[in-house]
Each structure stands twice: as structure tokens, then as C-alpha cells.
Amino acid sequence: MRILAIDTALEACAAAVLDTGRGAILARESIPMVRGHAEALMPLIERVVRATDGGFAALDRIAVTVGPGSFTGLRVGIAAARGLALATGKPAVGLTTLAAFAAPLIADDDTLPVVAAIDARHEHLYLQVFGPAGRTVVPPRVVSLRDALRAATTSRGPRLVGTGAAMLARAWPATERPPRSVEQLNAPGIDWIAHLGAAAPEAASPPKPLYLRPPDAQPQETSQLARR
């Protein structure tokens, strides 16, 4: 199976092509960025796919991160994945950024807990806690820093990863066993998104945004015109 992986959810614009038959990433490119995903993504995908034999016609599946993350970034990546799926006639699957952050740690040692955390601003975090064998202990949610610490410290000596890992580590209670490791990352690895995309059940993984809270910018009800 050949998978095109796409990620624009956080602070990177990235794509990679994985060939599961060869067990290898055929091409990849990742550009750190906070803004500008919309302009950068399609040329980047074009470069990555054209660097592989067979090009777009050889793809079997498209995988894309669906959140949590930047509302604008998510829309850019998901729209591209849906458009490419329509153009190529191949299925698209969605993967969470939290699972993508946790994947390499679980693959390295699935006996130890992992806490994936993304800075949601205003002293809040997007959080998911994984137990042995990668089992979800706390499903994806947005919580205050205090509640995140409560959830994270239920696992003794977890590994912290994500854009909110350092925030959690700084606030870690002195009475609790400290984290085994802290990996402050601005975006998940695109290779792992590709591997998760290969394993994802197609019917259970639609490429639609995972919005755990509404956007900061909301329309003002008083400014809306009355319906007739």
C-alpha cells in the first residue's frame, strides 16, 4: 500500500509518501511554519509525490491530521486531502495530532504510559493519555492546566510529548513521581502520520476536523441581519 500523508495542523507544513510493501518512506518534506500553510501545501505535495515512481496514480490512500490544532491549518490540510481523494478516486483517512505525537513513544516501549498534550492557549491543553499497549486511558479533550495535571499524574511516571509537554512539566506537582521524559515538539513527525494512516480503519477514520472547542473568533449575534 502507498500512502500520502499530509499535516498542516500545527507549526509545520509537511507531506510524505510511505510504501508499506517496501517498508520505507519514499519521499518527505516538512517546512516549519506558523502561517502560510494554504500557499505552501499544494506545491509541497506536488514535489513530494513527483519524487516517487508512479506519482499520484500509484497512491492507494491519503492520510491527514484532523486535529486538535489550528483551525485554519486543519481546514487547509483536510480540504487538500479531500480534493486529492476525489481527484484520484482513492480513500482518505483522518488521524489525530495527539495520536501522531504519541505513536513513536508507544512504538519504542508500549509498556509505559504516554501523555500527549497540545497548548490550547489561555492555560488550557488538548490532552490524551495512553496506557499500556497504546490503549486510550483519557480520550482527547480540552482541559485546564490543573485538570490536565490531574489526568496526567494518574499514570505513574508518564512520558510527556507535544507542544504542551513543557507546560505540563513545569507545573508538575513535587509530590508526584516526575515524568520519565519530556519531548517538546512543535508538530508530529510526518513519517508517523503515514504509518498511522496505513493502519487506520477506513470506515472509522473520516477526514473531518476534530474540534474540541469552538474557535476564538465568534460572529456577533447583534450584527446579524434578521431573517425574513
C-alpha positions as CSV (number, residue, x, y, z in Angstrom):
1,M,0.0,0.0,0.0
2,R,1.2,3.5,-0.8
3,I,0.1,6.3,1.5
4,L,0.3,10.1,1.0
5,A,0.4,11.7,4.5
6,I,-0.4,15.4,5.0
7,D,0.0,17.6,8.1
8,T,-0.8,21.3,8.5
9,A,-2.5,21.1,11.9
10,L,0.2,22.8,14.0
11,E,3.6,24.5,13.2
12,A,4.6,22.6,10.1
13,C,3.5,22.1,6.5
14,A,4.5,18.5,5.7
15,A,3.9,15.6,3.4
16,A,5.4,12.2,2.9
17,V,4.8,9.0,0.8
18,L,5.0,5.7,2.6
19,D,5.3,2.4,0.7
20,T,4.3,-0.4,3.1
21,G,5.4,-3.1,0.7
22,R,8.9,-1.8,0.8
23,G,8.6,-0.7,4.4
24,A,10.1,2.7,3.6
25,I,9.3,6.4,3.3
26,L,9.8,7.1,-0.4
27,A,9.8,10.9,-0.1
28,R,9.1,13.5,2.5
29,E,9.3,17.3,3.1
30,S,8.5,19.3,6.2
31,I,8.7,23.1,6.5
32,P,8.3,24.7,9.9
33,M,5.7,27.4,9.8
34,V,3.0,29.0,11.9
35,R,1.2,30.7,9.0
36,G,1.1,30.3,5.2
37,H,0.0,26.7,5.0
38,A,-2.5,27.4,2.3
39,E,0.1,28.8,-0.1
40,A,2.8,26.2,0.7
41,L,0.9,23.0,0.9
42,M,-0.1,22.0,-2.7
43,P,3.4,22.8,-4.2
44,L,5.0,20.8,-1.4
45,I,2.7,17.8,-2.0
46,E,3.5,18.1,-5.8
47,R,7.2,18.0,-5.1
48,V,6.9,15.0,-2.7
49,V,4.6,12.9,-4.9
50,R,6.6,13.6,-8.1
51,A,9.7,12.4,-6.3
52,T,8.3,8.9,-6.2
53,D,7.9,6.4,-9.1
54,G,4.3,6.3,-10.3
55,G,3.3,9.8,-8.9
56,F,-0.3,10.4,-7.9
57,A,-1.6,7.4,-9.9
58,A,0.4,5.0,-7.6
59,L,-1.3,6.2,-4.4
60,D,-3.6,3.9,-2.5
61,R,-4.7,6.1,0.4
62,I,-4.4,9.7,1.7
63,A,-3.9,10.4,5.4
64,V,-4.3,13.8,7.0
65,T,-4.2,15.1,10.5
66,V,-7.6,16.3,11.7
67,G,-6.8,18.0,15.0
68,P,-6.7,19.2,17.5
69,G,-4.7,22.1,16.2
70,S,-5.0,25.4,14.4
71,F,-8.5,25.9,12.9
72,T,-7.1,27.5,9.7
73,G,-4.3,24.9,9.4
74,L,-6.8,22.0,9.8
75,R,-9.1,23.3,7.1
76,V,-6.2,23.6,4.7
77,G,-4.9,20.1,5.2
78,I,-8.3,18.4,5.2
79,A,-9.5,20.3,2.1
80,A,-6.4,19.2,0.3
81,A,-6.8,15.6,1.3
82,R,-10.5,15.5,0.3
83,G,-9.7,17.2,-3.0
84,L,-6.9,14.7,-3.8
85,A,-9.1,11.8,-2.8
86,L,-11.8,13.0,-5.2
87,A,-9.3,13.6,-8.0
88,T,-7.5,10.2,-7.6
89,G,-10.5,8.1,-6.6
90,K,-8.6,6.9,-3.6
91,P,-9.9,6.9,0.1
92,A,-8.8,9.5,2.6
93,V,-8.5,8.9,6.4
94,G,-8.1,11.3,9.3
95,L,-5.7,10.9,12.2
96,T,-5.5,13.0,15.4
97,T,-2.4,15.0,16.2
98,L,-2.4,13.6,19.7
99,A,-2.1,10.0,18.4
100,A,0.6,11.1,16.0
101,F,2.6,12.7,18.8
102,A,2.3,9.6,20.9
103,A,3.0,7.0,18.2
104,P,6.8,6.9,18.3
105,L,6.9,6.7,22.0
106,I,4.4,3.8,22.1
107,A,6.3,2.1,19.3
108,D,9.5,2.5,21.3
109,D,8.0,1.0,24.5
110,D,4.3,0.2,24.8
111,T,4.5,-0.8,28.5
112,L,4.9,2.8,29.7
113,P,2.2,5.5,29.7
114,V,2.2,8.5,27.4
115,V,0.6,11.9,27.8
116,A,0.2,13.8,24.6
117,A,-0.5,17.5,25.1
118,I,-1.0,20.4,22.8
119,D,-1.0,24.0,24.0
120,A,-4.6,25.3,23.6
121,R,-3.7,28.7,25.0
122,H,-5.1,30.6,28.0
123,E,-3.8,27.9,30.4
124,H,-5.6,25.1,28.7
125,L,-4.4,22.0,26.9
126,Y,-5.7,19.5,24.4
127,L,-4.9,16.2,26.1
128,Q,-4.9,12.4,25.5
129,V,-3.5,9.8,27.9
130,F,-2.3,6.4,26.6
131,G,-1.8,3.4,28.8
132,P,-0.1,0.0,28.2
133,A,-0.2,-1.2,24.6
134,G,-1.3,2.3,23.4
135,R,-4.7,1.9,25.0
136,T,-6.5,5.2,25.5
137,V,-7.0,6.0,29.2
138,V,-8.2,9.5,28.8
139,P,-9.7,10.3,25.4
140,P,-9.0,13.6,23.5
141,R,-10.3,16.6,25.3
142,V,-9.6,20.2,26.1
143,V,-8.9,20.9,29.8
144,S,-7.4,23.4,32.1
145,L,-3.8,23.0,33.2
146,R,-5.0,21.9,36.6
147,D,-7.3,19.2,35.2
148,A,-4.6,18.1,32.8
149,L,-2.2,17.6,35.7
150,R,-4.8,15.5,37.5
151,A,-5.3,13.3,34.5
152,A,-1.6,13.0,33.7
153,T,-0.5,12.2,37.2
154,T,-2.9,9.2,37.4
155,S,-0.2,7.4,35.4
156,R,3.0,6.9,37.4
157,G,6.0,8.5,35.7
158,P,4.5,9.0,32.2
159,R,6.3,10.3,29.1
160,L,5.1,13.7,28.0
161,V,5.1,14.8,24.4
162,G,3.7,17.6,22.2
163,T,3.5,21.4,22.1
164,G,2.2,21.4,25.7
165,A,4.7,18.9,27.2
166,A,7.0,21.6,28.7
167,M,4.0,23.4,30.2
168,L,2.9,20.3,32.0
169,A,6.4,19.5,33.1
170,R,6.9,23.0,34.6
171,A,3.7,22.7,36.6
172,W,4.3,19.1,37.7
173,P,3.5,18.6,41.4
174,A,6.6,18.0,43.6
175,T,4.6,15.3,45.4
176,E,4.2,13.2,42.3
177,R,6.7,10.9,40.5
178,P,8.3,13.1,37.8
179,P,7.8,12.4,34.1
180,R,10.2,9.9,32.6
181,S,10.8,12.1,29.6
182,V,9.6,15.4,28.2
183,E,9.5,16.0,24.4
184,Q,8.5,19.5,23.5
185,L,7.7,19.3,19.8
186,N,6.0,21.9,17.5
187,A,4.4,19.3,15.2
188,P,4.2,15.5,15.0
189,G,6.5,13.5,12.7
190,I,5.1,13.2,9.2
191,D,6.5,9.6,8.9
192,W,4.4,8.5,11.9
193,I,1.3,10.1,10.3
194,A,1.9,8.0,7.3
195,H,2.3,4.8,9.3
196,L,-0.8,5.5,11.3
197,G,-2.6,6.2,8.0
198,A,-1.7,2.8,6.7
199,A,-3.1,1.1,9.8
200,A,-6.2,3.2,10.3
201,P,-9.6,1.5,9.6
202,E,-11.0,3.4,6.6
203,A,-14.7,3.4,7.7
204,A,-13.9,4.6,11.3
205,S,-11.5,7.3,10.4
206,P,-13.2,10.0,8.3
207,P,-11.1,13.1,7.3
208,K,-13.2,15.6,9.2
209,P,-12.0,18.2,11.7
210,L,-11.7,17.3,15.4
211,Y,-12.7,20.5,17.0
212,L,-12.6,20.1,20.8
213,R,-13.7,23.6,21.4
214,P,-15.2,26.4,19.3
215,P,-12.9,29.0,17.5
216,D,-11.9,32.1,19.5
217,A,-13.5,34.3,16.8
218,Q,-17.2,34.1,17.0
219,P,-19.8,36.1,14.9
220,Q,-21.7,38.7,16.9
221,E,-25.3,37.9,17.2
222,T,-26.3,41.5,17.3
223,S,-24.6,42.2,13.9
224,Q,-26.6,39.6,12.0
225,L,-29.4,40.6,9.8
226,A,-32.8,39.5,10.8
227,R,-34.2,36.6,8.7
228,R,-37.4,37.3,6.8
